[in-house]
Amino acid sequence: MAKRVLIVDDAAFMRMMLKDIITKAGFEVAGEAANGKEAVEKYKELNPDIVTMDITMPEMDGITAIKEIMKIDPNAKIIVCSAMGQQAMVIEAIKAGAKDFIVKPFQPSRVVEALQKVSK
């Protein structure tokens, strides 16, 4: 069965790009969220196998959302999506429980590699 992915990004364009990469790689998109608050709600509702989490978002940022999701499910597999130059935030996200990170603009091969790595 295909692994189910929850895509979290405040930019619809980024969600669309990720959705395209994810489905082409044989994963299933379980749902989408536009901010951290929505991400936590959708995680509870959809129970996805993997989450791609943007860091900078309105309402609740990605790091706070990671911490909230890890409280719900300590085994959550979260991949952080960051812009260049957000290294400190990426380190914080990893400390909060993220398993890997991908950098925008996305390299499809790197996205697939991260998905495969965390889905093992």
N, CA, C and O atoms as a GROMACS GRO file, in nm:
protein
  480
    1MET      N    1   0.084  -0.120   0.000
    1MET     CA    2   0.000   0.000   0.000
    1MET      C    3   0.088   0.125   0.000
    1MET      O    4   0.191   0.130   0.068
    2ALA      N    5   0.047   0.226  -0.076
    2ALA     CA    6   0.125   0.349  -0.085
    2ALA      C    7   0.125   0.424   0.047
    2ALA      O    8   0.023   0.429   0.117
    3LYS      N    9   0.238   0.483   0.081
    3LYS     CA   10   0.249   0.565   0.202
    3LYS      C   11   0.169   0.693   0.180
    3LYS      O   12   0.170   0.751   0.071
    4ARG      N   13   0.099   0.736   0.285
    4ARG     CA   14   0.014   0.856   0.274
    4ARG      C   15   0.086   0.978   0.332
    4ARG      O   16   0.139   0.974   0.442
    5VAL      N   17   0.086   1.086   0.254
    5VAL     CA   18   0.160   1.207   0.291
    5VAL      C   19   0.066   1.325   0.312
    5VAL      O   20  -0.024   1.350   0.232
    6LEU      N   21   0.088   1.397   0.422
    6LEU     CA   22   0.016   1.523   0.448
    6LEU      C   23   0.112   1.636   0.410
    6LEU      O   24   0.223   1.644   0.462
    7ILE      N   25   0.068   1.723   0.318
    7ILE     CA   26   0.151   1.833   0.271
    7ILE      C   27   0.110   1.960   0.346
    7ILE      O   28  -0.007   1.999   0.344
    8VAL      N   29   0.206   2.023   0.412
    8VAL     CA   30   0.177   2.145   0.486
    8VAL      C   31   0.263   2.260   0.435
    8VAL      O   32   0.385   2.258   0.450
    9ASP      N   33   0.198   2.360   0.375
    9ASP     CA   34   0.268   2.479   0.326
    9ASP      C   35   0.164   2.588   0.308
    9ASP      O   36   0.053   2.561   0.263
   10ASP      N   37   0.200   2.711   0.341
   10ASP     CA   38   0.103   2.820   0.325
   10ASP      C   39   0.090   2.865   0.180
   10ASP      O   40  -0.004   2.937   0.146
   11ALA      N   41   0.184   2.824   0.096
   11ALA     CA   42   0.176   2.861  -0.046
   11ALA      C   43   0.113   2.748  -0.128
   11ALA      O   44   0.167   2.638  -0.136
   12ALA      N   45  -0.002   2.777  -0.188
   12ALA     CA   46  -0.074   2.676  -0.268
   12ALA      C   47   0.016   2.624  -0.379
   12ALA      O   48   0.011   2.505  -0.412
   13PHE      N   49   0.098   2.711  -0.437
   13PHE     CA   50   0.188   2.672  -0.545
   13PHE      C   51   0.288   2.565  -0.498
   13PHE      O   52   0.314   2.468  -0.569
   14MET      N   53   0.342   2.585  -0.378
   14MET     CA   54   0.437   2.487  -0.322
   14MET      C   55   0.368   2.353  -0.295
   14MET      O   56   0.424   2.247  -0.320
   15ARG      N   57   0.245   2.360  -0.243
   15ARG     CA   58   0.170   2.236  -0.219
   15ARG      C   59   0.147   2.162  -0.350
   15ARG      O   60   0.157   2.040  -0.357
   16MET      N   61   0.115   2.238  -0.454
   16MET     CA   62   0.090   2.178  -0.585
   16MET      C   63   0.217   2.111  -0.639
   16MET      O   64   0.212   2.000  -0.692
   17MET      N   65   0.331   2.179  -0.624
   17MET     CA   66   0.458   2.122  -0.671
   17MET      C   67   0.490   1.993  -0.596
   17MET      O   68   0.528   1.892  -0.655
   18LEU      N   69   0.474   1.998  -0.464
   18LEU     CA   70   0.503   1.880  -0.383
   18LEU      C   71   0.408   1.766  -0.416
   18LEU      O   72   0.449   1.650  -0.425
   19LYS      N   73   0.281   1.799  -0.434
   19LYS     CA   74   0.180   1.697  -0.466
   19LYS      C   75   0.220   1.624  -0.594
   19LYS      O   76   0.209   1.502  -0.603
   20ASP      N   77   0.266   1.700  -0.692
   20ASP     CA   78   0.308   1.645  -0.820
   20ASP      C   79   0.427   1.549  -0.801
   20ASP      O   80   0.425   1.437  -0.853
   21ILE      N   81   0.528   1.592  -0.728
   21ILE     CA   82   0.647   1.510  -0.703
   21ILE      C   83   0.610   1.384  -0.625
   21ILE      O   84   0.653   1.274  -0.659
   22ILE      N   85   0.529   1.402  -0.521
   22ILE     CA   86   0.491   1.292  -0.432
   22ILE      C   87   0.410   1.184  -0.505
   22ILE      O   88   0.438   1.065  -0.492
   23THR      N   89   0.311   1.227  -0.584
   23THR     CA   90   0.228   1.128  -0.654
   23THR      C   91   0.307   1.058  -0.764
   23THR      O   92   0.288   0.938  -0.786
   24LYS      N   93   0.396   1.130  -0.832
   24LYS     CA   94   0.478   1.068  -0.936
   24LYS      C   95   0.572   0.963  -0.877
   24LYS      O   96   0.610   0.868  -0.944
   25ALA      N   97   0.608   0.982  -0.750
   25ALA     CA   98   0.700   0.889  -0.683
   25ALA      C   99   0.625   0.769  -0.625
   25ALA      O  100   0.686   0.682  -0.562
   26GLY      N  101   0.493   0.765  -0.645
   26GLY     CA  102   0.416   0.650  -0.600
   26GLY      C  103   0.361   0.661  -0.458
   26GLY      O  104   0.313   0.563  -0.402
   27PHE      N  105   0.369   0.781  -0.401
   27PHE     CA  106   0.310   0.803  -0.270
   27PHE      C  107   0.170   0.860  -0.289
   27PHE      O  108   0.136   0.909  -0.396
   28GLU      N  109   0.090   0.853  -0.184
   28GLU     CA  110  -0.047   0.904  -0.192
   28GLU      C  111  -0.056   1.031  -0.109
   28GLU      O  112  -0.005   1.035   0.004
   29VAL      N  113  -0.120   1.136  -0.162
   29VAL     CA  114  -0.138   1.259  -0.084
   29VAL      C  115  -0.265   1.242  -0.001
   29VAL      O  116  -0.376   1.238  -0.054
   30ALA      N  117  -0.247   1.234   0.131
   30ALA     CA  118  -0.360   1.213   0.222
   30ALA      C  119  -0.439   1.341   0.241
   30ALA      O  120  -0.560   1.338   0.260
   31GLY      N  121  -0.369   1.456   0.236
   31GLY     CA  122  -0.435   1.583   0.256
   31GLY      C  123  -0.336   1.697   0.251
   31GLY      O  124  -0.216   1.677   0.236
   32GLU      N  125  -0.392   1.820   0.266
   32GLU     CA  126  -0.309   1.939   0.262
   32GLU      C  127  -0.351   2.032   0.374
   32GLU      O  128  -0.467   2.032   0.416
   33ALA      N  129  -0.256   2.112   0.422
   33ALA     CA  130  -0.286   2.212   0.524
   33ALA      C  131  -0.207   2.338   0.490
   33ALA      O  132  -0.096   2.331   0.438
   34ALA      N  133  -0.268   2.455   0.520
   34ALA     CA  134  -0.206   2.582   0.484
   34ALA      C  135  -0.134   2.649   0.601
   34ALA      O  136  -0.067   2.750   0.582
   35ASN      N  137  -0.146   2.592   0.721
   35ASN     CA  138  -0.072   2.646   0.835
   35ASN      C  139  -0.055   2.538   0.941
   35ASN      O  140  -0.113   2.430   0.930
   36GLY      N  141   0.023   2.568   1.042
   36GLY     CA  142   0.054   2.470   1.145
   36GLY      C  143  -0.067   2.421   1.223
   36GLY      O  144  -0.077   2.304   1.258
   37LYS      N  145  -0.159   2.514   1.249
   37LYS     CA  146  -0.279   2.479   1.326
   37LYS      C  147  -0.361   2.375   1.248
   37LYS      O  148  -0.406   2.274   1.303
   38GLU      N  149  -0.378   2.403   1.119
   38GLU     CA  150  -0.450   2.310   1.030
   38GLU      C  151  -0.376   2.176   1.022
   38GLU      O  152  -0.439   2.070   1.018
   39ALA      N  153  -0.244   2.183   1.019
   39ALA     CA  154  -0.161   2.063   1.009
   39ALA      C  155  -0.187   1.969   1.127
   39ALA      O  156  -0.201   1.848   1.109
   40VAL      N  157  -0.193   2.025   1.247
   40VAL     CA  158  -0.215   1.944   1.367
   40VAL      C  159  -0.354   1.880   1.361
   40VAL      O  160  -0.370   1.762   1.391
   41GLU      N  161  -0.455   1.959   1.322
   41GLU     CA  162  -0.592   1.906   1.309
   41GLU      C  163  -0.599   1.796   1.204
   41GLU      O  164  -0.660   1.691   1.227
   42LYS      N  165  -0.537   1.821   1.088
   42LYS     CA  166  -0.540   1.721   0.980
   42LYS      C  167  -0.463   1.595   1.019
   42LYS      O  168  -0.499   1.484   0.980
   43TYR      N  169  -0.355   1.613   1.097
   43TYR     CA  170  -0.278   1.496   1.139
   43TYR      C  171  -0.366   1.404   1.223
   43TYR      O  172  -0.368   1.283   1.204
   44LYS      N  173  -0.440   1.465   1.316
   44LYS     CA  174  -0.530   1.386   1.402
   44LYS      C  175  -0.637   1.317   1.318
   44LYS      O  176  -0.670   1.200   1.340
   45GLU      N  177  -0.690   1.390   1.222
   45GLU     CA  178  -0.800   1.339   1.140
   45GLU      C  179  -0.754   1.232   1.040
   45GLU      O  180  -0.821   1.130   1.024
   46LEU      N  181  -0.642   1.256   0.972
   46LEU     CA  182  -0.600   1.170   0.861
   46LEU      C  183  -0.498   1.063   0.899
   46LEU      O  184  -0.487   0.962   0.830
   47ASN      N  185  -0.425   1.084   1.006
   47ASN     CA  186  -0.322   0.990   1.050
   47ASN      C  187  -0.230   0.949   0.934
   47ASN      O  188  -0.220   0.830   0.902
   48PRO      N  189  -0.163   1.047   0.871
   48PRO     CA  190  -0.078   1.015   0.756
   48PRO      C  191   0.050   0.943   0.798
   48PRO      O  192   0.088   0.945   0.916
   49ASP      N  193   0.116   0.879   0.701
   49ASP     CA  194   0.242   0.809   0.729
   49ASP      C  195   0.358   0.909   0.738
   49ASP      O  196   0.452   0.891   0.816
   50ILE      N  197   0.349   1.015   0.657
   50ILE     CA  198   0.457   1.114   0.648
   50ILE      C  199   0.395   1.254   0.639
   50ILE      O  200   0.286   1.270   0.584
   51VAL      N  201   0.465   1.353   0.693
   51VAL     CA  202   0.421   1.492   0.681
   51VAL      C  203   0.536   1.573   0.622
   51VAL      O  204   0.650   1.560   0.666
   52THR      N  205   0.506   1.658   0.521
   52THR     CA  206   0.605   1.755   0.476
   52THR      C  207   0.561   1.886   0.539
   52THR      O  208   0.448   1.930   0.518
   53MET      N  209   0.649   1.950   0.614
   53MET     CA  210   0.613   2.066   0.695
   53MET      C  211   0.695   2.189   0.661
   53MET      O  212   0.817   2.191   0.677
   54ASP      N  213   0.628   2.292   0.613
   54ASP     CA  214   0.693   2.420   0.590
   54ASP      C  215   0.725   2.480   0.727
   54ASP      O  216   0.655   2.451   0.824
   55ILE      N  217   0.827   2.564   0.736
   55ILE     CA  218   0.861   2.623   0.866
   55ILE      C  219   0.786   2.754   0.889
   55ILE      O  220   0.723   2.773   0.992
   56THR      N  221   0.794   2.844   0.792
   56THR     CA  222   0.737   2.977   0.810
   56THR      C  223   0.595   2.982   0.757
   56THR      O  224   0.572   2.979   0.636
   57MET      N  225   0.498   2.988   0.849
   57MET     CA  226   0.357   2.992   0.810
   57MET      C  227   0.279   3.080   0.908
   57MET      O  228   0.321   3.101   1.022
   58PRO      N  229   0.163   3.131   0.862
   58PRO     CA  230   0.078   3.209   0.953
   58PRO      C  231   0.009   3.119   1.057
   58PRO      O  232   0.008   2.997   1.043
   59GLU      N  233  -0.048   3.178   1.157
   59GLU     CA  234  -0.124   3.112   1.264
   59GLU      C  235  -0.040   3.027   1.358
   59GLU      O  236  -0.037   3.051   1.479
   60MET      N  237   0.029   2.928   1.303
   60MET     CA  238   0.120   2.847   1.384
   60MET      C  239   0.234   2.805   1.292
   60MET      O  240   0.211   2.750   1.185
   61ASP      N  241   0.358   2.832   1.334
   61ASP     CA  242   0.470   2.797   1.246
   61ASP      C  243   0.496   2.646   1.249
   61ASP      O  244   0.440   2.572   1.330
   62GLY      N  245   0.582   2.603   1.159
   62GLY     CA  246   0.609   2.461   1.143
   62GLY      C  247   0.672   2.397   1.265
   62GLY      O  248   0.642   2.282   1.298
   63ILE      N  249   0.760   2.470   1.333
   63ILE     CA  250   0.828   2.412   1.449
   63ILE      C  251   0.729   2.384   1.562
   63ILE      O  252   0.733   2.278   1.624
   64THR      N  253   0.640   2.480   1.588
   64THR     CA  254   0.536   2.460   1.690
   64THR      C  255   0.447   2.343   1.650
   64THR      O  256   0.412   2.260   1.734
   65ALA      N  257   0.412   2.337   1.522
   65ALA     CA  258   0.326   2.227   1.472
   65ALA      C  259   0.396   2.092   1.489
   65ALA      O  260   0.332   1.994   1.525
   66ILE      N  261   0.527   2.088   1.463
   66ILE     CA  262   0.602   1.962   1.480
   66ILE      C  263   0.593   1.918   1.626
   66ILE      O  264   0.567   1.802   1.655
   67LYS      N  265   0.615   2.012   1.717
   67LYS     CA  266   0.609   1.979   1.861
   67LYS      C  267   0.471   1.926   1.899
   67LYS      O  268   0.460   1.831   1.977
   68GLU      N  269   0.366   1.989   1.845
   68GLU     CA  270   0.229   1.946   1.874
   68GLU      C  271   0.202   1.806   1.819
   68GLU      O  272   0.143   1.722   1.887
   69ILE      N  273   0.246   1.782   1.696
   69ILE     CA  274   0.225   1.651   1.633
   69ILE      C  275   0.303   1.544   1.708
   69ILE      O  276   0.254   1.432   1.727
   70MET      N  277   0.424   1.576   1.751
   70MET     CA  278   0.505   1.478   1.825
   70MET      C  279   0.441   1.441   1.959
   70MET      O  280   0.460   1.331   2.010
   71LYS      N  281   0.363   1.536   2.016
   71LYS     CA  282   0.290   1.506   2.140
   71LYS      C  283   0.180   1.404   2.112
   71LYS      O  284   0.157   1.313   2.192
   72ILE      N  285   0.114   1.418   1.997
   72ILE     CA  286   0.006   1.327   1.957
   72ILE      C  287   0.065   1.191   1.921
   72ILE      O  288   0.015   1.087   1.962
   73ASP      N  289   0.175   1.195   1.841
   73ASP     CA  290   0.235   1.073   1.790
   73ASP      C  291   0.388   1.085   1.793
   73ASP      O  292   0.447   1.143   1.703
   74PRO      N  293   0.450   1.029   1.897
   74PRO     CA  294   0.597   1.038   1.908
   74PRO      C  295   0.671   0.972   1.791
   74PRO      O  296   0.790   0.997   1.771
   75ASN      N  297   0.601   0.888   1.715
   75ASN     CA  298   0.664   0.822   1.600
   75ASN      C  299   0.634   0.890   1.468
   75ASN      O  300   0.662   0.834   1.362
   76ALA      N  301   0.578   1.009   1.472
   76ALA     CA  302   0.544   1.081   1.349
   76ALA      C  303   0.668   1.100   1.263
   76ALA      O  304   0.777   1.128   1.314
   77LYS      N  305   0.650   1.084   1.132
   77LYS     CA  306   0.761   1.103   1.038
   77LYS      C  307   0.739   1.235   0.966
   77LYS      O  308   0.654   1.247   0.878
   78ILE      N  309   0.818   1.335   1.005
   78ILE     CA  310   0.799   1.470   0.951
   78ILE      C  311   0.925   1.512   0.876
   78ILE      O  312   1.037   1.498   0.926
   79ILE      N  313   0.904   1.565   0.756
   79ILE     CA  314   1.013   1.619   0.676
   79ILE      C  315   0.991   1.770   0.670
   79ILE      O  316   0.885   1.816   0.629
   80VAL      N  317   1.091   1.846   0.710
   80VAL     CA  318   1.081   1.990   0.711
   80VAL      C  319   1.117   2.046   0.574
   80VAL      O  320   1.213   2.001   0.511
   81CYS      N  321   1.040   2.146   0.529
   81CYS     CA  322   1.069   2.215   0.404
   81CYS      C  323   1.114   2.355   0.441
   81CYS      O  324   1.041   2.428   0.508
   82SER      N  325   1.234   2.393   0.399
   82SER     CA  326   1.279   2.526   0.437
   82SER      C  327   1.337   2.599   0.317
   82SER      O  328   1.379   2.539   0.219
   83ALA      N  329   1.338   2.731   0.329
   83ALA     CA  330   1.403   2.812   0.227
   83ALA      C  331   1.552   2.813   0.259
   83ALA      O  332   1.592   2.778   0.370
   84MET      N  333   1.632   2.852   0.164
   84MET     CA  334   1.776   2.862   0.188
   84MET      C  335   1.800   2.958   0.303
   84MET      O  336   1.725   3.054   0.322
   85GLY      N  337   1.904   2.932   0.381
   85GLY     CA  338   1.939   3.025   0.487
   85GLY      C  339   1.857   3.013   0.614
   85GLY      O  340   1.863   3.101   0.700
   86GLN      N  341   1.779   2.905   0.628
   86GLN     CA  342   1.700   2.886   0.750
   86GLN      C  343   1.761   2.775   0.835
   86GLN      O  344   1.690   2.701   0.902
   87GLN      N  345   1.894   2.764   0.831
   87GLN     CA  346   1.960   2.653   0.899
   87GLN      C  347   1.927   2.641   1.047
   87GLN      O  348   1.903   2.532   1.097
   88ALA      N  349   1.926   2.754   1.117
   88ALA     CA  350   1.898   2.751   1.260
   88ALA      C  351   1.758   2.694   1.285
   88ALA      O  352   1.738   2.617   1.379
   89MET      N  353   1.663   2.731   1.199
   89MET     CA  354   1.526   2.681   1.213
   89MET      C  355   1.518   2.533   1.179
   89MET      O  356   1.443   2.458   1.241
   90VAL      N  357   1.596   2.490   1.081
   90VAL     CA  358   1.598   2.348   1.044
   90VAL      C  359   1.652   2.266   1.161
   90VAL      O  360   1.597   2.161   1.194
   91ILE      N  361   1.759   2.315   1.224
   91ILE     CA  362   1.817   2.244   1.339
   91ILE      C  363   1.713   2.237   1.451
   91ILE      O  364   1.698   2.132   1.515
   92GLU      N  365   1.642   2.347   1.475
   92GLU     CA  366   1.538   2.350   1.577
   92GLU      C  367   1.427   2.248   1.545
   92GLU      O  368   1.377   2.179   1.633
   93ALA      N  369   1.390   2.242   1.417
   93ALA     CA  370   1.285   2.149   1.373
   93ALA      C  371   1.329   2.004   1.393
   93ALA      O  372   1.249   1.920   1.434
   94ILE      N  373   1.456   1.975   1.363
   94ILE     CA  374   1.509   1.840   1.382
   94ILE      C  375   1.507   1.805   1.532
   94ILE      O  376   1.470   1.694   1.570
   95LYS      N  377   1.548   1.901   1.615
   95LYS     CA  378   1.545   1.880   1.759
   95LYS      C  379   1.403   1.855   1.808
   95LYS      O  380   1.380   1.778   1.902
   96ALA      N  381   1.306   1.921   1.743
   96ALA     CA  382   1.165   1.906   1.781
   96ALA      C  383   1.109   1.771   1.737
   96ALA      O  384   1.004   1.729   1.785
   97GLY      N  385   1.181   1.702   1.646
   97GLY     CA  386   1.135   1.570   1.607
   97GLY      C  387   1.131   1.542   1.458
   97GLY      O  388   1.100   1.430   1.418
   98ALA      N  389   1.160   1.641   1.375
   98ALA     CA  390   1.160   1.617   1.230
   98ALA      C  391   1.269   1.517   1.195
   98ALA      O  392   1.376   1.516   1.256
   99LYS      N  393   1.242   1.433   1.096
   99LYS     CA  394   1.335   1.326   1.058
   99LYS      C  395   1.431   1.364   0.946
   99LYS      O  396   1.537   1.304   0.933
  100ASP      N  397   1.394   1.463   0.866
  100ASP     CA  398   1.477   1.502   0.752
  100ASP      C  399   1.433   1.640   0.707
  100ASP      O  400   1.334   1.694   0.757
  101PHE      N  401   1.507   1.699   0.613
  101PHE     CA  402   1.466   1.828   0.561
  101PHE      C  403   1.493   1.836   0.412
  101PHE      O  404   1.585   1.772   0.360
  102ILE      N  405   1.412   1.917   0.345
  102ILE     CA  406   1.432   1.943   0.203
  102ILE      C  407   1.432   2.095   0.187
  102ILE      O  408   1.364   2.166   0.261
  103VAL      N  409   1.508   2.143   0.090
  103VAL     CA  410   1.524   2.286   0.072
  103VAL      C  411   1.451   2.332  -0.053
  103VAL      O  412   1.453   2.267  -0.158
  104LYS      N  413   1.386   2.448  -0.040
  104LYS     CA  414   1.319   2.509  -0.155
  104LYS      C  415   1.424   2.590  -0.231
  104LYS      O  416   1.514   2.644  -0.167
  105PRO      N  417   1.418   2.600  -0.363
  105PRO     CA  418   1.323   2.531  -0.451
  105PRO      C  419   1.351   2.380  -0.452
  105PRO      O  420   1.466   2.337  -0.450
  106PHE      N  421   1.244   2.302  -0.454
  106PHE     CA  422   1.256   2.157  -0.441
  106PHE      C  423   1.324   2.092  -0.560
  106PHE      O  424   1.294   2.122  -0.676
  107GLN      N  425   1.416   2.000  -0.530
  107GLN     CA  426   1.474   1.912  -0.631
  107GLN      C  427   1.391   1.784  -0.619
  107GLN      O  428   1.397   1.718  -0.516
  108PRO      N  429   1.314   1.748  -0.721
  108PRO     CA  430   1.230   1.628  -0.709
  108PRO      C  431   1.303   1.506  -0.657
  108PRO      O  432   1.249   1.432  -0.576
  109SER      N  433   1.427   1.484  -0.702
  109SER     CA  434   1.501   1.365  -0.658
  109SER      C  435   1.528   1.369  -0.508
  109SER      O  436   1.525   1.265  -0.442
  110ARG      N  437   1.555   1.488  -0.454
  110ARG     CA  438   1.582   1.503  -0.311
  110ARG      C  439   1.455   1.482  -0.229
  110ARG      O  440   1.459   1.424  -0.120
  111VAL      N  441   1.342   1.528  -0.281
  111VAL     CA  442   1.213   1.509  -0.213
  111VAL      C  443   1.184   1.360  -0.204
  111VAL      O  444   1.146   1.310  -0.098
  112VAL      N  445   1.200   1.289  -0.315
  112VAL     CA  446   1.173   1.145  -0.320
  112VAL      C  447   1.269   1.071  -0.226
  112VAL      O  448   1.229   0.979  -0.156
  113GLU      N  449   1.396   1.113  -0.226
  113GLU     CA  450   1.495   1.051  -0.139
  113GLU      C  451   1.455   1.066   0.009
  113GLU      O  452   1.463   0.970   0.086
  114ALA      N  453   1.411   1.185   0.047
  114ALA     CA  454   1.369   1.211   0.186
  114ALA      C  455   1.247   1.126   0.222
  114ALA      O  456   1.240   1.069   0.330
  115LEU      N  457   1.150   1.119   0.129
  115LEU     CA  458   1.029   1.040   0.153
  115LEU      C  459   1.063   0.893   0.172
  115LEU      O  460   1.013   0.827   0.263
  116GLN      N  461   1.151   0.842   0.084
  116GLN     CA  462   1.189   0.701   0.093
  116GLN      C  463   1.267   0.673   0.222
  116GLN      O  464   1.251   0.568   0.284
  117LYS      N  465   1.352   0.768   0.259
  117LYS     CA  466   1.433   0.751   0.380
  117LYS      C  467   1.345   0.741   0.505
  117LYS      O  468   1.364   0.652   0.588
  118VAL      N  469   1.249   0.832   0.518
  118VAL     CA  470   1.167   0.830   0.640
  118VAL      C  471   1.060   0.722   0.639
  118VAL      O  472   1.008   0.685   0.745
  119SER      N  473   1.027   0.670   0.522
  119SER     CA  474   0.920   0.571   0.516
  119SER      C  475   0.969   0.429   0.543
  119SER      O  476   0.889   0.336   0.544
  120LYS      N  477   1.097   0.412   0.566
  120LYS     CA  478   1.152   0.278   0.595
  120LYS      C  479   1.120   0.236   0.735
  120LYS      O  480   1.158   0.126   0.776
   0.00000   0.00000   0.00000
